[in-house]
Amino acid sequence: VTVSYVELDASGIAVDAQPTEDQLRQRYEAERARFGTEEERSAAHILINVAADADEATVEAARVKAEGIAQQARAEGADFAALAAANSEDLGSRDLGGDLGAIGRDVFPKPFEDAVFALAEGGISDPVRTDQGWHVIKLTGLVPGTVQPFEAVRDQLASEFGESERERLFNEKQGALVDAILRDPNSLQAVAADVGVEVRTSTAFTRGAGEGVAAVEAVREAAFSRPQKDDRQVSDPIEVGQNRVVVLQVTEHAPSALRPLAEVREQVLADLRADRLADAGRKQADALLERARTGETLEALATELG
């Protein structure tokens, strides 16, 4: 087939509008997290286990024990790691002095997380209840988050504004293209004129291969589908890259046909010779296999064959 087609490519869309300072600052405020590092907190804890079905007296006794440990941990010169080794019932961290390493959001139960992020560095929490029991938590490390100032990222924001504006214009134009196809699904020329894009023509290509725009499998698949190949309708937009689409209409179709023998005689002869050689090879191999099964050695057969 041969097709006429139009192409929309966001990279070729010029962006005239420039962002205002207010627009850039609004984007900066909305996306501040992109321009810095998150706060990093490390913690250790001492756990007093409480069974999920424990009665109120047991729960309270565990809380009192945890409260006593918290008071000991706040005493001047207290060794939290030693207290954890002596008292914690968390087998995974007890021998590490209760150390849990870095604490991120949405990893630990919310009461535990809230306590960690409320502490100052070196601070000891009151007992915190979770499904495991009561925790006494120490904030062992704090690296404050950082945020680059607006002036340092202004140029980046301006460049991104251009890209997002280009993508917005591309989406608008693609929407207009779809609307034009719906209005006139049988004329690519009318669609192109409506949207203001150039109509191009491909070289002839087959279902299996093509050049230029027809090198894209999705283009060939659309061109050889019944609505396009037989009914000559304008296709829907075909994605051929990032923010790049093609719309096509088949203009010529040459059905498959048997080539005359005179044109392909040498190819047919070559195929016949190849078939005969393969057949002769199979027969020879079968004969050798039979001889080997009746006792002749592979060495003797190989010597005979050279």
N, C-alpha and C positions, 0 to 999 in steps of 0.2 A: 504494500500500500504506500501511497504518498499522502501526507497530511499538510494542511494549513494549520498554523498554531499561533497563539499569543502567549507571552510569558510575563509573569509578574515576579520581580525580584526585589526584596526589601533593600538589598545593598545598593541598588541603583536609584533609590528614592532620595531626593534632596530634601533636607530639613531646613526651612528658612527661619522658623521661630526660635528665638533664643530665650532661655529661662531667665526669669527675674530673680533678684536676690531673695525675695520672699519665698519663691517656689523652691529654691535650692535649700534655704534654711529649714523650710517645712519638711523637705525630704530628709535632711540631715537629722532632725529631731525624731522623725518617724523610724529611722534606721540606725540610730546611734550604736546599737549593739554590733553592727558590722565593722565599726571603726575603732574597735578597742579589744581588750582582753577581759574575760570574765574574772570575777573575784575567785580566788582559790582558797579553800579552807581544808585543814586537816584536823582530825579529832581522834581522841581515844575515849574508851568508856569502860565502866564497870557495870556488869549486869547481875541483878538479883532475880533469878527465875521465879515466875509465878505461873502456875498451871492455868489454862484457860477456864477451867471449871472450879477454880479455887473459891472458897467462901470469903466473905468480907473480912473476917478476922485474919485469915492467912494473908490476904492482899495488904491489909494494914500493917501487919507485922513485917512484911517484906519492905514496905515503904519506909517504916521507921528505921530498919536496918540500913536502907539506902541513904536515908537522911543523915544517919550517923557517919557513914562513909564519906558523904559529901562534906560534912563539917571537918572531918579529919583531913580531907584533900585540900581544904581551904586554909588549913593551919600553915603558919610560916615554916618554910623548909620541908613541907610535906613532899613525899615521893609518890606521885600518882601511879607510876609503873609498879612500884612495890605493893601499893594498895590493891591494884588490879590483880597482880599475881597471887595475892593472899585471899582476895574476896570474890573476884569475878567468876561467874558461872557460865561465861561465854568461852567455851573450849577453843574456839578458833582464834581468839585474840588475847586470852589470858596470859599465855607465855610470852606474848609480845608487849606486855605492859598495857594491854587494852588498846593498842594502836590499831586504828581502822584505815589509816592512810587518808588520801584525798576524799572529800565528801562532796558529791555533786547533787544537784537538784533531782527530785523524782526517783531516787534510788532507795532511800530509807523511808520508814513510816513517817507520816507527816509530823506527828508530835516530836519525833526525834530530829527530823530535818529542821523544824522551826526552832528548836532549842539550839542546834548547832549554829544556825545563821543569826541567832540573837546574841550570841556570846562575843565578848571581846577576847582578843588573843590572850591565852593563859587562863581564861575564866573557867569556873566550875559551875555547872548547872545544878538546880534543884533536881530531885528525882523526877524522871520523865517516864510515864507509863506507855508501854506498847503491848502488843499481843504476847511478847516474850516475857515481860515482867517490868521491873523498874531499872532505869539506867541512870548512872551518874556520868555526865559527859564533861570532858575537858577539851577546849579548843587549843590544839597544840601548835597550829600554824595558820597564818593569815597573810596572803598576798593580795593586796587591794587590786581591783580591776582598774583598767586604764581606758581612756577615751581620747582619740585624737581630736584636736580642736577643728572647728568648721573650716578655718583658713587652710588647714593642711590637706583637706579632702575636697575643697571647693572645685578644683579642676576635674577631679574624678566624677563628682556629682554632675557637673555640666556635661561631661562626655556621656554619662549614662542617660542623662535627660535626652540627648540627641538620639541615642539608640532606642530608648523607649518611645520617643515621638515617631521615629522611623517605623517602628513595629506597629504603632497605632495607625499610622497612615497606610501601611501595607494592609492591615486588617480591614480598614475602611474600603480600600480599593478592591480587595478580594470580595468583600460583601457586595460592592457595586457590580463586580463582574458576575457574581452568582445571580443577582437581580436581572442583569441584562440577558443572561442565558435563559432565565425563566420567561422573559418577555419574548425572546426570539430564538428558540432552540434549534432552528434550522439554518441560521446564517451567522457564521463566525465574523464575516465582514461587518454586519450590523452590530454585533456584540462589541467588536473592537472599536468601532466608531463611537459607540455609546460610552465606552470607558476611556477612550483616548489612548489606545495602545496600538503598536504596529503588528500587522499580520505578516508572518514569515512562512516559508514553505520548506518542508524537509526534502531530502533525497529519498528515493524509494527504498523500503526496507522490508525484511521478512519478519515473521513472528519470532524468530530466534536471534536476530542480530540487526543492528542498525548503527548509523553514525549520528553525531550531533545529539539532538534531543532524543532521537530514537535509540540511543545507546542505553537509555534508562528503561529497565524492565517494565515499570509501571506504565510508561508511555506506550510501549509495544502492546502490552496487555489491553489497554483501553482501545487502541487503534484497531485491534483485531476482534473486539467484542461486537456482537450483533448490532447494537444500536448505532455504533459508529461505522463499522465496515459495510453493513447492509443498508441501514436506514439513513446514514450520513448525518446523524444528529451531532450537535455540538456537545462535547463531553463536559462532565463536571470538572472542576479544578483538580489537577493531578499533582500531588506533592512530589517534587523532584529534588528537594534540598531544604535546608533550614530557611524558612520564610521565603520560599521560592516555589511557584506553582506554574503549571502549563495547562492551557485549555486547547483542545484540538478538534479538527473536523476532517474526516477522510475526504480527499478530492479525487484520488484514483485508486482502483483496486484491480489487480491482475490475478485472477484465480490460479491455483496450482494447476499444472498441466504436465503431461508426459512428454519429455524431450524426444525427438526422433532418434532412431538407432544410429543413423549416420553421424549425428552430432556427438554421441557418447560411445561410439564403437570401441575406442581404445580403452576407455574406463571399463566397459563390459568385459573385454578380453582380459584385462588385468585382474578383474574380480574372478573370472573363470579359472585363470592360472592359479590364483591364490587358493581357491577352493580345492582344486585338484591336488596342489602340493600339500595342503592341510590333510586331505583325505588319505593321500599316500603316506604321510607321516604317521597318522593314526594307525593305519594298517601295519606299518613297520614296527611301531611301538607295541601293538598287540602281539605280533609274532615274537618279538624279543621277550616280552613278559612271559609268554608261554614257554619259551626255551629256558628262561631263568627258573621257572617253577618246576621244570623237569630235571633240573640239576646243573645246568651250565652256569659257570661263574660269571659275575659281572665283569671281572677282568678279561675273561676270554671274549666276551661279547664286545667289550670296548676295544680290544685289540683288533677284532675283525672289522669293526666299523671305522677304525682309525680315529 
